[in-house]
Amino acid sequence: MKPLPVDAALIVIDVQQAFNDPSWGQRNNPSAEANIATLIGAWRHTRRPVFHIQHRSRRPDSLFHPDRPGSEVKPEAQPLAGEPVIFKDVNSAFIGTDLEQRLRGAGIGTLVIVGITTDHCVSTTTRMAGNFGFDTYIVSDATATFERQGPGGRHYSADQMHDTALASLHGEFATVVRSSDLLDAIA
């Protein structure tokens, strides 16, 4: 992997308590939060920009509603004072927010995306980042998702959902990398 520019932004998506709820079912990649924390630490150490994305549902019954404990950020991804926190209420971190304007205003052209869930908000944001022309990376071991029930009742494991989401992004919208690749690229 080529070295990352000094202004490559880490986009941390929806690392929130709501995803601890058992209603989601089986999850893959139990190390995702630890890997996210390591990457956040490396970004801060090298003074690269970190943008935190937090889902806030408008539905009062949602685990992500601002009045519910699930909307809180997990300890591994707590923003520091001065780090931007962008609130969204749809899958993409670009829709209804000023994320694109902030990135362009800062002259940022490279994005590294981590978070939960791989096949929903992470994927949607990654697709839009690629379409907007950002040099985009998605981190396979710093993302995670859950099992799903498909049409007709077919079961898809969390690993299947994760792997196919990454496969559909790689080479088209982003480059899929591992945390260790990124740590080497910013060292």
Beta strands, then each sheet from edge to edge (+ up, - down):
strand 1: 9-13
strand 2: 50-55
strand 3: 85-88
strand 4: 110-116
strand 5: 135-144
strand 6: 148-149
strand 7: 155-156
strand 8: 175-177
sheet 1: 3+ 2+ 1+ 4+ 5+ 8+
sheet 2: 6+ 7-
end
